[in-house]
Amino acid sequence: MVIITSFWFSTIPVAFLTLTRLLRNRRIFVETDLKRIHNDPIIIFQITTRSATRTPVVVRGVESIIESCQKVNYEDFEISVVTDDEKDKVTLSKHNCEVIVVEKQYSTNAIKKGRALQYAVEFRRKIMKNSPKQWIFHMDDESCVTTQTVLSLLKFIRSAGPAVASEGPIFYPLKFENANPLTAIAESIRPFTCYDCVSQMTNPPPMHMHGSNLLVRSDIEDMIGWNFGPTLAEDQLFGYKVYEKYGRKSLGWHGGILLEQPPLNIKDHFMQRRRWVLGSLQNMGRFPIIHKFKVMFKLSTYFLGFVSGIVSIFLYFHLQFPKLLDLISVQDMLSQSNIADIGPRVNEIVNTLSADSIFNTLSNGTATDITIGLMLIFPYILWLFSYQMGLFLNLRYSEIVFKKRIFMHLQTLILSFLIGLVETFPAFYAMLEYYFGKRKDKNSDIKIYDFYVIDK
C-alpha cells in the first residue's frame, strides 16, 4: 500500500510535466507555417505491410500519397510497398508504386516488421538509393497522408540542419465509427501523448518512437539498420541508436500529421499495448542506466495505473458497503407505496456515497485534507482533459457530424474510469507475463514473443 500510495502521488509531478510540455510544444505540435518552395528533395514513401492483398487499406494509403503530392505539385517522390505477399504485385499493379516482396529465404536476426524493414534497406542499397539525397518516410499499412503532411516534410528537409530523423503527430479518425466504442475512445489518449513526443524527439534520447510518421535520411537508415534481434519494439531501439551514433541534434520534429485508425476490437487493442510494453522490456538491457531507469519508471506508472484503479474501487466499496447496508433495504424500498417517501431515501443514499468524496473533502476537510485533495485532483482533472483533447484531435479529421461528436465527448467523460482500466490492463498483464512467464527460447539473450498483427 505504501508503494501504491507513492505512485499515486507520483502522478502529481508527472501531471505538471505533462502540462508543461503541452504548453511548450503546442505551437510546433502541428506545423502551420507552410509555403510551397520548389527546391524539392526526393522522398520515398514506404508502406510496410504483411499483405496489401489481404489488407485493402494499403491502397487507400497509396492513393492518399499520390493525391496529396499532386495537390501541392510535388513530383520528386516514390512509393514503395514492402510486403511478404507475392500476390501484391498483381493487387498494386494499377497503382503508381514499387512493390518490394521480402524473399522467403531472406535471413536476418530481426523478426516480422523489423525483418521487412531491414530487407528494404538492403534492397535500396543494391540500387544505390541509400544516400543523403533520398529521405524515407515510414508509414503503416493503414496510414494516410495529407497535403499538410507533404509540405511539412519538405519544409523540415530544407531546414533540417544536422537532424537526420524526425517525427510528427498521429491522429486516429479513420474507421473511427467501425471500431469498438471503448477502443475508439481509448485511442484518444494517443494524440495527447504526442505533445510529449515532441520533447522526446527535440530533447533526446527518446524513450519511445513511432514506427510510422518517421522521416529518416536513407543513408542514416542504412548505417543504423533494423537488425535488433527478436524485439517487438524495433522503432524504439532505432531512435535510441540514431541518438547514440549521431548525437542530440540528430533528431527533430517535422510536425506533419499522419492519419490512422484505432484498433477495431478489444483484443487488438490489448495485443497492441501488450506489444509496446513487452518490446520495451526486451530492449531494456541495451540502454544505459539512466535511460533504463526512465523507461522503467514510465512502464511502472503504466502498470500501476491499473493496480491503483482496482485498489481504489475495492477500498471505496469496502468503506461504503457497511453504510449502504444500513440504508438500503430492497424490501423496504419496494414496500413504499408513496413515491414521495422514496425520494428522501434515495437522496440519503446519494449523500452517503458522496460524503467521503474528494470534493466533499475540499469543502469540509482539515487544512491537511484540503492540501492533499487539491494535489490529487489536479492530475485527475488533467487526465480527464487528456482524453477530451485527444478525442477532439481525432474527430477533427473525421467526417462525423457535430451532434455525434458532442455525444462522444460526453460518452468519454462518463466512461473515463472504465477506459482507464482498459488502457492500463495490457501493461499490467505484460509486466507479469514478462517477469513470471516462461522463456520461449533458451538460446536467446532476451525473451521471445509472438508478433500479433491487428486487423485493419
C-alpha positions as CSV (number, residue, x, y, z in Angstrom):
1,M,0.0,0.0,0.0
2,V,2.9,2.4,0.7
3,I,4.3,1.7,-2.8
4,I,0.9,2.1,-4.4
5,T,0.3,5.4,-2.5
6,S,3.8,6.7,-3.5
7,F,2.9,6.1,-7.2
8,W,-0.5,7.8,-6.6
9,F,1.4,10.9,-5.5
10,S,4.0,10.4,-8.3
11,T,1.2,11.4,-10.7
12,I,1.4,14.9,-9.4
13,P,4.9,15.8,-10.8
14,V,4.1,13.8,-13.9
15,A,1.0,15.8,-14.4
16,F,2.9,19.1,-14.0
17,L,5.5,17.8,-16.5
18,T,2.7,16.8,-18.9
19,L,1.1,20.3,-18.7
20,T,4.4,22.0,-19.2
21,R,5.1,20.1,-22.3
22,L,1.6,20.7,-23.6
23,L,2.0,24.4,-23.2
24,R,5.6,24.5,-24.5
25,N,5.1,22.3,-27.6
26,R,1.6,23.5,-28.7
27,R,3.0,25.9,-31.3
28,I,5.1,23.3,-33.1
29,F,3.0,20.3,-32.5
30,V,1.3,20.6,-35.9
31,E,3.3,22.6,-38.5
32,T,1.2,25.5,-39.8
33,D,3.7,27.9,-41.4
34,L,3.7,26.1,-44.8
35,K,4.7,27.5,-48.1
36,R,5.4,25.7,-51.4
37,I,9.0,26.3,-52.3
38,H,10.2,24.4,-55.3
39,N,13.5,23.2,-54.1
40,D,12.5,19.6,-53.8
41,P,14.4,16.7,-52.2
42,I,13.5,13.1,-53.0
43,I,11.1,11.4,-50.6
44,I,10.4,7.7,-50.7
45,F,7.1,7.0,-49.0
46,Q,7.5,3.4,-47.7
47,I,4.4,1.4,-46.6
48,T,5.4,-1.8,-44.7
49,T,2.7,-4.5,-44.6
50,R,2.3,-8.2,-44.4
51,S,-0.1,-8.2,-47.4
52,A,-1.8,-5.4,-49.3
53,T,-4.0,-8.1,-50.9
54,R,-5.4,-9.1,-47.5
55,T,-5.3,-5.6,-46.1
56,P,-7.1,-3.3,-48.6
57,V,-6.4,-0.1,-46.6
58,V,-2.9,-0.2,-48.1
59,V,-4.4,1.0,-51.4
60,R,-6.1,3.8,-49.5
61,G,-2.7,4.9,-48.2
62,V,-1.1,4.8,-51.7
63,E,-3.9,6.9,-53.1
64,S,-3.6,9.5,-50.4
65,I,0.1,9.9,-51.2
66,I,-0.5,10.4,-54.9
67,E,-3.4,12.8,-54.4
68,S,-1.7,14.9,-51.7
69,C,1.5,15.2,-53.8
70,Q,-0.4,16.2,-56.9
71,K,-2.3,18.9,-55.0
72,V,0.9,20.7,-54.0
73,N,2.7,20.0,-57.3
74,Y,5.3,17.8,-55.8
75,E,6.7,15.2,-58.3
76,D,10.1,14.1,-56.9
77,F,8.6,11.3,-54.8
78,E,8.4,7.5,-55.0
79,I,6.1,5.0,-53.3
80,S,7.5,1.6,-52.1
81,V,5.2,-1.0,-50.6
82,V,7.3,-3.6,-48.7
83,T,5.4,-6.8,-48.3
84,D,5.6,-10.5,-47.6
85,D,2.9,-11.3,-50.1
86,E,3.9,-12.1,-53.7
87,K,0.3,-11.5,-54.8
88,D,0.6,-7.8,-54.0
89,K,2.4,-7.3,-57.3
90,V,-0.9,-8.0,-59.1
91,T,-3.0,-6.2,-56.5
92,L,-1.0,-3.0,-56.8
93,S,-0.2,-3.3,-60.5
94,K,-2.5,-0.4,-61.4
95,H,-1.1,1.9,-58.8
96,N,1.9,4.1,-59.2
97,C,4.1,2.3,-56.7
98,E,7.0,-0.1,-56.4
99,V,6.3,-3.4,-54.7
100,I,9.2,-4.9,-52.8
101,V,8.5,-8.5,-51.8
102,V,10.6,-9.8,-49.0
103,E,12.0,-13.1,-50.1
104,K,11.0,-16.1,-48.1
105,Q,14.6,-17.4,-47.8
106,Y,15.9,-14.0,-46.6
107,S,17.6,-14.4,-43.3
108,T,18.3,-11.8,-40.6
109,N,18.2,-11.7,-36.9
110,A,15.3,-9.2,-36.9
111,I,11.7,-10.5,-36.9
112,K,8.4,-9.6,-38.6
113,K,8.3,-5.9,-39.4
114,G,11.9,-5.4,-38.4
115,R,12.9,-8.1,-40.9
116,A,10.9,-6.4,-43.7
117,L,12.5,-3.0,-42.9
118,Q,16.0,-4.5,-43.0
119,Y,15.2,-6.1,-46.3
120,A,14.1,-2.8,-47.7
121,V,17.3,-1.1,-46.6
122,E,19.4,-3.8,-48.3
123,F,17.2,-3.6,-51.4
124,R,17.8,0.1,-51.8
125,R,21.5,-0.3,-51.1
126,K,21.8,-2.6,-54.1
127,I,20.2,0.1,-56.4
128,M,22.2,3.0,-54.9
129,K,19.3,4.7,-53.2
130,N,20.7,5.0,-49.7
131,S,22.3,8.4,-50.0
132,P,21.9,11.9,-48.3
133,K,19.7,12.9,-51.3
134,Q,16.9,10.4,-50.5
135,W,14.7,10.5,-47.5
136,I,12.4,7.6,-46.3
137,F,9.0,8.4,-44.9
138,H,7.8,5.3,-43.0
139,M,4.0,4.5,-42.9
140,D,2.0,1.7,-41.5
141,D,-0.4,-0.1,-43.8
142,E,-3.4,1.9,-42.7
143,S,-1.6,5.3,-42.7
144,C,-2.9,8.2,-44.9
145,V,-1.1,11.4,-45.6
146,T,-2.5,14.9,-46.4
147,T,-1.2,18.0,-48.2
148,Q,-0.1,19.3,-44.8
149,T,2.0,16.2,-44.3
150,V,3.8,16.6,-47.6
151,L,4.5,20.3,-47.1
152,S,5.7,19.7,-43.6
153,L,8.2,17.0,-44.7
154,L,9.5,19.3,-47.5
155,K,10.0,22.2,-45.1
156,F,11.7,20.0,-42.5
157,I,14.2,18.6,-45.0
158,R,15.0,22.1,-46.3
159,S,15.8,23.4,-42.8
160,A,16.8,20.1,-41.0
161,G,20.4,21.1,-40.4
162,P,22.1,18.3,-38.6
163,A,18.8,16.5,-37.9
164,V,18.6,13.2,-39.8
165,A,15.4,11.7,-38.4
166,S,12.1,13.3,-37.3
167,E,8.5,12.6,-36.4
168,G,5.1,14.2,-36.4
169,P,1.8,13.7,-34.6
170,I,-0.6,10.8,-35.5
171,F,-4.3,11.1,-35.3
172,Y,-6.8,8.3,-35.5
173,P,-10.0,9.3,-37.3
174,L,-10.1,6.6,-39.9
175,K,-12.7,3.8,-39.4
176,F,-13.5,5.5,-36.1
177,E,-17.1,4.5,-36.1
178,N,-16.3,1.0,-37.2
179,A,-14.2,0.3,-34.1
180,N,-15.4,-0.9,-30.8
181,P,-16.6,2.2,-28.9
182,L,-14.2,1.5,-26.0
183,T,-11.2,1.1,-28.2
184,A,-12.0,4.1,-30.3
185,I,-12.3,6.3,-27.2
186,A,-9.3,4.8,-25.6
187,E,-7.3,5.8,-28.7
188,S,-8.0,9.4,-27.7
189,I,-5.0,9.3,-25.3
190,R,-2.5,8.8,-28.1
191,P,-2.8,12.2,-29.9
192,F,-2.5,13.9,-26.5
193,T,0.7,12.0,-25.6
194,C,2.2,13.2,-28.9
195,Y,2.8,16.5,-27.1
196,D,5.3,14.6,-25.0
197,C,6.7,13.0,-28.2
198,V,7.8,16.5,-29.3
199,S,10.0,16.7,-26.2
200,Q,11.2,13.2,-26.7
201,M,12.4,14.0,-30.2
202,T,13.8,17.5,-29.6
203,N,15.4,16.7,-26.3
204,P,16.7,13.1,-26.9
205,P,17.3,10.3,-26.2
206,P,13.6,9.3,-26.8
207,M,12.1,6.8,-24.5
208,H,9.7,5.7,-27.3
209,M,9.3,6.4,-31.0
210,H,6.6,5.8,-33.6
211,G,7.4,3.3,-36.4
212,S,5.1,5.4,-38.7
213,N,5.3,9.1,-39.4
214,L,9.0,8.6,-39.2
215,L,11.1,10.6,-41.7
216,V,14.8,9.5,-41.9
217,R,17.6,10.1,-44.3
218,S,18.2,6.9,-46.2
219,D,21.9,6.8,-45.7
220,I,21.4,7.1,-41.9
221,E,18.9,4.3,-42.0
222,D,21.4,2.2,-44.0
223,M,24.1,2.8,-41.3
224,I,21.8,2.0,-38.3
225,G,19.7,-0.7,-39.9
226,W,17.0,-2.7,-38.2
227,N,18.9,-5.8,-37.2
228,F,18.0,-5.6,-33.5
229,G,17.1,-9.2,-32.9
230,P,13.6,-10.5,-31.9
231,T,12.4,-7.3,-30.3
232,L,8.8,-6.3,-30.6
233,A,9.7,-2.6,-30.4
234,E,12.3,-2.1,-33.2
235,D,11.3,1.6,-33.6
236,Q,12.3,2.4,-30.0
237,L,15.7,0.9,-30.5
238,F,16.2,2.6,-33.9
239,G,15.5,6.0,-32.3
240,Y,18.0,5.4,-29.5
241,K,20.7,4.1,-31.9
242,V,20.4,7.3,-34.1
243,Y,20.8,9.4,-30.9
244,E,23.7,7.3,-29.7
245,K,25.6,7.4,-33.0
246,Y,24.8,10.9,-34.3
247,G,24.2,13.0,-31.1
248,R,21.4,15.1,-29.6
249,K,20.9,17.3,-32.7
250,S,20.3,14.3,-35.0
251,L,16.6,14.0,-34.1
252,G,13.8,16.5,-34.6
253,W,10.0,17.2,-35.1
254,H,8.6,17.9,-38.6
255,G,5.0,18.5,-37.4
256,G,3.4,16.8,-40.4
257,I,0.2,14.9,-39.4
258,L,-0.5,11.3,-40.3
259,L,-4.0,9.8,-40.2
260,E,-4.5,6.3,-39.0
261,Q,-7.2,4.2,-37.3
262,P,-7.8,2.8,-33.8
263,P,-7.8,-0.9,-33.1
264,L,-11.1,-2.3,-34.2
265,N,-11.8,-4.6,-31.2
266,I,-10.8,-5.1,-27.6
267,K,-8.4,-8.0,-28.4
268,D,-6.5,-5.9,-31.0
269,H,-6.3,-3.0,-28.5
270,F,-4.9,-5.3,-25.8
271,M,-2.4,-7.0,-28.1
272,Q,-1.1,-3.7,-29.4
273,R,-0.5,-2.3,-26.0
274,R,1.0,-5.5,-24.8
275,R,3.5,-5.5,-27.6
276,W,4.6,-2.0,-26.7
277,V,5.4,-3.0,-23.1
278,L,7.0,-6.3,-24.0
279,G,9.1,-4.7,-26.6
280,S,10.3,-2.0,-24.2
281,L,11.2,-4.7,-21.6
282,Q,13.1,-6.7,-24.3
283,N,15.1,-3.6,-25.1
284,M,15.9,-2.6,-21.5
285,G,19.3,-4.4,-21.4
286,R,20.6,-2.3,-24.3
287,F,20.1,1.1,-22.6
288,P,22.5,2.8,-20.2
289,I,21.4,3.0,-16.5
290,I,19.8,6.5,-16.6
291,H,17.8,5.8,-19.7
292,K,16.9,2.4,-18.4
293,F,15.6,4.0,-15.2
294,K,13.4,6.5,-17.2
295,V,11.9,3.8,-19.3
296,M,11.2,1.5,-16.4
297,F,9.6,4.3,-14.4
298,K,7.3,5.0,-17.3
299,L,6.4,1.4,-17.6
300,S,5.9,1.1,-13.8
301,T,3.4,4.0,-13.8
302,Y,1.6,2.4,-16.7
303,F,1.5,-0.9,-14.8
304,L,0.4,0.7,-11.5
305,G,-2.3,2.7,-13.2
306,F,-4.3,-0.5,-13.4
307,V,-3.4,-1.6,-9.9
308,S,-4.3,1.7,-8.3
309,G,-7.6,1.8,-10.2
310,I,-8.6,-1.6,-8.9
311,V,-7.4,-0.9,-5.4
312,S,-9.4,2.4,-5.4
313,I,-12.6,0.6,-6.4
314,F,-12.1,-2.1,-3.8
315,L,-11.3,0.4,-1.0
316,Y,-14.2,2.7,-1.9
317,F,-16.8,-0.1,-1.8
318,H,-15.1,-1.7,1.3
319,L,-15.6,1.6,3.2
320,Q,-19.1,2.4,1.8
321,F,-20.6,-1.1,1.9
322,P,-21.5,-1.1,5.6
323,K,-23.1,2.3,5.3
324,L,-25.1,1.2,2.3
325,L,-26.3,-1.9,4.2
326,D,-27.8,0.3,6.8
327,L,-29.5,2.5,4.3
328,I,-30.6,0.1,1.5
329,S,-33.3,-2.4,2.1
330,V,-34.8,-3.6,-1.2
331,Q,-37.9,-4.9,0.6
332,D,-38.5,-1.6,2.3
333,M,-37.9,0.3,-0.9
334,L,-40.4,-1.8,-2.8
335,S,-43.0,-1.6,0.0
336,Q,-43.0,2.2,-0.2
337,S,-46.4,2.9,-1.7
338,N,-45.8,6.7,-1.7
339,I,-43.2,7.9,-4.2
340,A,-42.7,11.0,-2.1
341,D,-41.4,8.7,0.7
342,I,-38.8,7.1,-1.6
343,G,-37.2,10.4,-2.6
344,P,-35.7,11.2,0.8
345,R,-34.3,7.6,1.0
346,V,-32.6,7.9,-2.4
347,N,-31.2,11.4,-1.5
348,E,-29.8,9.9,1.7
349,I,-28.0,7.2,-0.2
350,V,-26.5,9.7,-2.7
351,N,-25.3,11.9,0.2
352,T,-23.7,8.9,1.8
353,L,-21.9,7.8,-1.4
354,S,-20.5,11.4,-1.8
355,A,-19.7,12.1,1.8
356,D,-16.2,10.8,1.5
357,S,-15.6,12.2,-2.0
358,I,-12.6,14.4,-2.8
359,F,-15.0,17.3,-3.5
360,N,-16.6,17.0,-0.1
361,T,-13.1,16.9,1.5
362,L,-12.1,20.1,-0.3
363,S,-15.2,21.9,1.1
364,N,-15.3,20.5,4.7
365,G,-12.0,18.9,5.4
366,T,-9.0,20.0,7.5
367,A,-6.1,22.0,6.1
368,T,-4.1,18.8,5.5
369,D,-7.1,17.1,3.8
370,I,-7.7,20.1,1.6
371,T,-4.0,20.3,0.6
372,I,-3.8,16.6,-0.3
373,G,-7.1,16.8,-2.1
374,L,-6.0,19.7,-4.2
375,M,-2.8,17.9,-5.0
376,L,-4.6,14.8,-6.2
377,I,-7.4,16.4,-8.0
378,F,-5.0,18.2,-10.4
379,P,-3.7,15.1,-12.1
380,Y,-7.2,13.6,-12.2
381,I,-8.6,16.7,-14.0
382,L,-5.6,16.7,-16.4
383,W,-6.2,13.0,-17.1
384,L,-9.9,13.7,-18.0
385,F,-8.8,16.6,-20.1
386,S,-6.2,14.5,-22.0
387,Y,-9.0,12.2,-23.3
388,Q,-11.2,15.1,-24.2
389,M,-8.3,16.9,-26.0
390,G,-7.2,13.7,-27.8
391,L,-10.8,12.9,-28.9
392,F,-11.1,16.4,-30.3
393,L,-8.0,16.0,-32.3
394,N,-9.1,12.6,-33.7
395,L,-12.6,13.8,-34.5
396,R,-11.3,17.0,-36.1
397,Y,-10.1,15.0,-39.1
398,S,-13.2,12.7,-39.3
399,E,-16.5,13.2,-41.2
400,I,-18.6,12.5,-38.1
401,V,-21.4,15.1,-37.7
402,F,-21.2,17.7,-34.9
403,K,-24.0,16.3,-32.7
404,K,-22.5,12.9,-32.7
405,R,-19.1,14.4,-31.7
406,I,-20.7,16.1,-28.7
407,F,-22.2,12.7,-27.7
408,M,-18.8,11.0,-28.0
409,H,-17.2,13.6,-25.7
410,L,-19.9,13.0,-23.1
411,Q,-19.6,9.3,-23.5
412,T,-15.8,9.6,-23.0
413,L,-16.4,11.6,-19.8
414,I,-18.9,9.1,-18.4
415,L,-16.8,6.0,-19.3
416,S,-13.4,7.5,-18.4
417,F,-12.7,5.3,-15.5
418,L,-13.6,2.1,-17.4
419,I,-11.5,3.3,-20.4
420,G,-8.6,3.9,-18.0
421,L,-8.7,0.3,-16.9
422,V,-9.0,-0.9,-20.5
423,E,-5.9,1.2,-21.4
424,T,-3.7,0.1,-18.4
425,F,-4.6,-3.6,-18.1
426,P,-2.4,-4.6,-21.1
427,A,0.6,-3.1,-19.3
428,F,-0.3,-4.9,-16.0
429,Y,-0.6,-8.2,-17.9
430,A,2.5,-7.7,-20.0
431,M,4.7,-6.9,-17.0
432,L,3.6,-10.0,-15.2
433,E,3.9,-12.1,-18.3
434,Y,7.5,-10.9,-18.9
435,Y,8.8,-11.4,-15.4
436,F,6.9,-14.5,-14.4
437,G,6.2,-16.2,-17.8
438,K,8.4,-18.9,-19.3
439,R,11.2,-18.1,-21.6
440,K,10.3,-19.3,-25.1
441,D,13.9,-19.6,-26.5
442,K,16.6,-20.8,-24.1
443,N,19.3,-19.8,-26.7
444,S,18.3,-16.2,-26.9
445,D,19.5,-13.4,-24.6
446,I,16.1,-11.9,-24.4
447,K,12.6,-13.4,-24.1
448,I,10.9,-14.0,-27.4
449,Y,7.2,-13.4,-28.1
450,D,4.9,-13.8,-31.0
451,F,4.2,-10.7,-33.1
452,Y,0.4,-10.3,-33.2
453,V,-0.9,-8.4,-36.2
454,I,-4.1,-6.5,-35.6
455,D,-6.9,-6.3,-38.1
456,K,-7.1,-3.3,-40.4
